[in-house]
């Protein structure tokens, strides 16, 4: 299985970027992982929230192939413990999913078209985090999930 993470806008905090790179590298020992940044929309001050979500949605959908399974990181999604998330990943691998695509949207969420295309939604927490921090948290949880599946000592219970 391949895993891809799409995110709107670049990370401008060097410390966060270094940690994202570190966990992406660690994750690559377990699964083919791609992290792709979709550039911020230009002239957003001239767009309504709906227009901004629609433009971002077009860019997100353009990155998908027909066989990709799209999962949105969304505040209204399912929540998991780390062990529960590792079970979720195992089920996706067992089901023959070729590419699992997770998406971190822009500041206003996702367009209706993206919600319609999605096969699931996951929430990392009831708390709100910056979209830049979510990237790090999610990649670390992917890494943690694979170490749990391999019974490696990274995760403690």
KEKE-3310 file (N, C-alpha, C; in steps of 0.2 Angstrom, whole numbers, plus 5000, padded with zeros to 4 digits):
npx = (5004:5002:5004:4998:5000:4991:4992:4986:4995:5012:5024:5030:5038:5053:5058:5047:5046:5058:5055:5044:5051:5060:5051:5044:5055:5057:5045:5046:5053:5043:5032:5028:5028:5022:5022:5014:5013:5000:5000:4996:4981:4980:4977:4967:4960:4951:4941:4927:4923:4917:4921:4935:4936:4931:4940:4952:4947:4946:4960:4964:4956:4962:4974:4971:4970:4960:4959:4963:4960:4951:4954:4948:4956:4947:4938:4925:4927:4930:4937:4952:4961:4979:4983:4970:4971:4981:4976:4966:4974:4979:4968:4965:4976:4974:4963:4967:4969:4976:4982:4981:4975:4977:4970:4974:4965:4962:4960:4946:4941:4934:4928:4911:4912:4924:4920:4910:4918:4926:4930:4930:4932:4943:4947:4959:4958:4948:4952:4958:4971:4985:4986:4998:5005:4997:5001:5013:5009:5000:5009:5018:5009:5006:5018:5019:5009:5013:5024:5018:5010:5021:5025:5035:5046:5042:5030:5022:5012)
npy = (4994:5011:5027:5043:5060:5075:5093:5109:5123:5129:5124:5136:5136:5132:5123:5114:5109:5102:5092:5086:5081:5072:5062:5058:5052:5041:5035:5030:5018:5008:5010:5015:5032:5048:5065:5079:5096:5107:5122:5138:5147:5160:5178:5177:5186:5191:5182:5173:5162:5150:5151:5150:5137:5130:5132:5127:5114:5109:5109:5099:5087:5086:5080:5067:5049:5037:5026:5029:5030:5041:5050:5062:5073:5079:5089:5084:5070:5052:5047:5040:5030:5028:5014:5010:5017:5011:4998:5002:5006:4993:4986:4993:4990:4976:4976:4978:4990:5001:5015:5026:5041:5054:5070:5087:5100:5118:5133:5134:5122:5109:5108:5105:5095:5088:5083:5074:5065:5059:5044:5043:5051:5057:5063:5071:5076:5083:5096:5111:5113:5121:5121:5118:5112:5100:5093:5087:5080:5071:5064:5058:5050:5041:5035:5030:5021:5011:5006:5000:4990:4982:4978:4985:4994:5008:5014:5015:5006)
npz = (5000:4996:5004:5004:5008:5007:5008:5010:5006:5011:5024:5035:5046:5052:5061:5063:5050:5049:5059:5052:5041:5047:5053:5041:5034:5043:5042:5029:5030:5032:5023:5007:5006:5002:5003:4999:4995:4991:4983:4991:4987:4976:4979:4989:4997:4989:4988:4993:5007:5003:4989:4990:4996:4986:4975:4981:4983:4969:4966:4975:4971:4958:4960:4963:4958:4949:4957:4970:4987:4996:5011:5023:5034:5046:5057:5061:5059:5062:5078:5084:5095:5096:5095:5089:5077:5071:5069:5060:5049:5046:5042:5030:5023:5022:5015:5002:4997:4986:4985:4998:5002:5012:5017:5022:5023:5018:5028:5029:5028:5018:5001:4995:4984:4987:4999:4994:4987:4995:5005:5018:5035:5047:5063:5072:5085:5097:5100:5092:5081:5073:5055:5051:5061:5062:5051:5056:5067:5062:5053:5062:5069:5059:5058:5071:5071:5062:5069:5079:5073:5070:5082:5088:5099:5100:5104:5119:5131)
capx = (5000:5005:5001:5000:4997:4991:4991:4986:5000:5018:5026:5035:5042:5059:5058:5041:5048:5063:5052:5040:5056:5062:5046:5043:5060:5056:5039:5048:5055:5037:5027:5029:5025:5023:5019:5014:5010:4997:5001:4990:4977:4982:4972:4961:4956:4945:4937:4923:4925:4915:4925:4941:4935:4930:4947:4956:4944:4948:4967:4964:4954:4966:4979:4969:4969:4953:4959:4965:4955:4952:4952:4949:4957:4941:4936:4919:4928:4931:4943:4955:4968:4985:4982:4965:4973:4986:4971:4963:4979:4980:4962:4966:4981:4971:4957:4970:4969:4983:4984:4977:4977:4974:4971:4973:4962:4963:4957:4939:4939:4934:4922:4906:4914:4929:4917:4907:4923:4929:4928:4930:4935:4947:4948:4965:4957:4942:4955:4960:4978:4986:4986:5005:5006:4993:5005:5018:5005:4998:5014:5020:5004:5007:5024:5018:5004:5017:5028:5013:5009:5027:5027:5042:5046:5041:5023:5021:5005)
capy = (5000:5018:5032:5050:5066:5081:5098:5116:5128:5127:5125:5141:5135:5128:5117:5110:5106:5097:5086:5083:5077:5066:5057:5056:5047:5035:5031:5027:5011:5004:5010:5021:5038:5054:5071:5084:5102:5111:5129:5142:5150:5167:5183:5174:5191:5193:5176:5171:5156:5145:5151:5147:5130:5127:5132:5122:5107:5108:5107:5092:5082:5085:5076:5060:5045:5034:5020:5032:5030:5048:5051:5069:5075:5084:5090:5080:5063:5047:5048:5034:5029:5026:5007:5010:5019:5006:4993:5005:5005:4986:4985:4996:4986:4969:4976:4979:4997:5003:5021:5029:5048:5059:5077:5092:5106:5124:5136:5134:5115:5106:5109:5099:5090:5084:5078:5069:5060:5056:5038:5043:5057:5056:5069:5070:5078:5088:5102:5114:5114:5124:5116:5116:5107:5094:5089:5084:5076:5065:5059:5055:5045:5036:5031:5026:5015:5006:5003:4996:4984:4978:4976:4988:4998:5015:5015:5012:5006)
capz = (5000:4997:5008:5002:5012:5003:5012:5007:5009:5013:5031:5035:5052:5050:5066:5061:5044:5051:5062:5047:5037:5051:5053:5034:5033:5047:5040:5023:5031:5033:5018:5002:5008:4999:5006:4994:4996:4986:4985:4993:4982:4976:4980:4993:5000:4985:4987:4999:5010:4998:4983:4992:4997:4979:4972:4984:4981:4962:4966:4978:4966:4952:4963:4964:4953:4950:4962:4976:4992:4999:5018:5025:5041:5047:5064:5062:5058:5067:5082:5086:5099:5092:5093:5085:5071:5068:5067:5054:5044:5045:5038:5024:5019:5021:5010:4995:4995:4983:4988:5003:5002:5017:5015:5026:5019:5020:5034:5030:5027:5011:4996:4994:4979:4990:5004:4991:4984:5001:5008:5026:5038:5053:5067:5076:5092:5098:5100:5086:5080:5067:5050:5050:5067:5060:5047:5060:5072:5058:5050:5068:5071:5054:5060:5077:5069:5059:5074:5083:5069:5070:5089:5090:5106:5100:5107:5126:5133)
cpx = (5004:5001:5003:4996:4997:4989:4991:4991:5006:5019:5031:5039:5047:5059:5053:5043:5053:5060:5048:5045:5058:5057:5044:5048:5059:5051:5041:5051:5049:5033:5030:5025:5027:5019:5020:5010:5007:4997:4995:4987:4979:4976:4966:4957:4950:4940:4933:4925:4923:4919:4932:4941:4935:4936:4952:4954:4946:4956:4968:4962:4958:4972:4978:4968:4962:4953:4961:4959:4956:4949:4953:4951:4952:4939:4929:4921:4929:4937:4945:4960:4973:4984:4976:4966:4977:4981:4968:4968:4979:4974:4962:4971:4978:4966:4960:4970:4976:4986:4979:4979:4973:4975:4970:4971:4965:4960:4950:4936:4939:4927:4917:4908:4919:4925:4913:4912:4926:4926:4928:4933:4938:4948:4954:4963:4951:4945:4957:4967:4979:4987:4994:5007:5003:4997:5010:5015:5003:5003:5017:5015:5004:5013:5023:5013:5008:5021:5024:5012:5015:5029:5034:5041:5044:5035:5023:5014:5004)
cpy = (5006:5023:5039:5055:5072:5087:5105:5120:5126:5128:5130:5141:5130:5122:5112:5106:5101:5091:5082:5078:5071:5061:5054:5050:5041:5031:5027:5020:5006:5004:5016:5027:5044:5060:5077:5090:5105:5118:5133:5145:5158:5172:5180:5180:5193:5187:5175:5164:5150:5145:5148:5140:5126:5126:5127:5115:5105:5105:5100:5087:5081:5081:5068:5056:5041:5029:5023:5031:5037:5048:5058:5069:5081:5084:5085:5072:5059:5049:5041:5035:5028:5019:5006:5012:5014:5000:4996:5004:4998:4984:4987:4992:4979:4970:4977:4986:4999:5009:5024:5036:5052:5066:5082:5098:5113:5127:5135:5127:5113:5108:5103:5094:5086:5080:5073:5063:5056:5049:5038:5050:5054:5063:5067:5071:5082:5095:5104:5115:5118:5119:5114:5111:5100:5090:5084:5079:5070:5061:5055:5049:5039:5031:5027:5020:5009:5002:4998:4990:4979:4976:4979:4993:5005:5017:5011:5012:5005)
cpz = (5000:5001:5005:5006:5008:5008:5008:5010:5012:5021:5031:5042:5051:5055:5065:5055:5045:5054:5057:5043:5040:5051:5046:5033:5037:5045:5033:5024:5031:5027:5013:5004:5004:5002:5001:4996:4990:4988:4987:4987:4982:4977:4984:4996:4996:4984:4993:5001:5005:4992:4984:4993:4990:4975:4974:4983:4974:4962:4970:4974:4960:4954:4963:4958:4954:4956:4969:4981:4996:5006:5020:5032:5042:5054:5066:5060:5064:5071:5083:5091:5094:5090:5088:5078:5067:5065:5060:5048:5041:5040:5031:5020:5017:5015:5003:4993:4992:4986:4992:5004:5007:5015:5021:5022:5021:5026:5035:5029:5020:5007:4997:4990:4983:4995:5000:4988:4989:5003:5015:5028:5045:5056:5072:5084:5091:5098:5093:5086:5073:5061:5049:5055:5065:5056:5051:5064:5068:5055:5056:5069:5065:5056:5066:5075:5066:5064:5078:5080:5069:5077:5091:5096:5106:5104:5114:5128:5141)
residu = (UNK:UNK:UNK:UNK:UNK:UNK:UNK:UNK:UNK:UNK:UNK:UNK:UNK:UNK:UNK:UNK:UNK:UNK:UNK:UNK:UNK:UNK:UNK:UNK:UNK:UNK:UNK:UNK:UNK:UNK:UNK:UNK:UNK:UNK:UNK:UNK:UNK:UNK:UNK:UNK:UNK:UNK:UNK:UNK:UNK:UNK:UNK:UNK:UNK:UNK:UNK:UNK:UNK:UNK:UNK:UNK:UNK:UNK:UNK:UNK:UNK:UNK:UNK:UNK:UNK:UNK:UNK:UNK:UNK:UNK:UNK:UNK:UNK:UNK:UNK:UNK:UNK:UNK:UNK:UNK:UNK:UNK:UNK:UNK:UNK:UNK:UNK:UNK:UNK:UNK:UNK:UNK:UNK:UNK:UNK:UNK:UNK:UNK:UNK:UNK:UNK:UNK:UNK:UNK:UNK:UNK:UNK:UNK:UNK:UNK:UNK:UNK:UNK:UNK:UNK:UNK:UNK:UNK:UNK:UNK:UNK:UNK:UNK:UNK:UNK:UNK:UNK:UNK:UNK:UNK:UNK:UNK:UNK:UNK:UNK:UNK:UNK:UNK:UNK:UNK:UNK:UNK:UNK:UNK:UNK:UNK:UNK:UNK:UNK:UNK:UNK:UNK:UNK:UNK:UNK:UNK:UNK)
# end
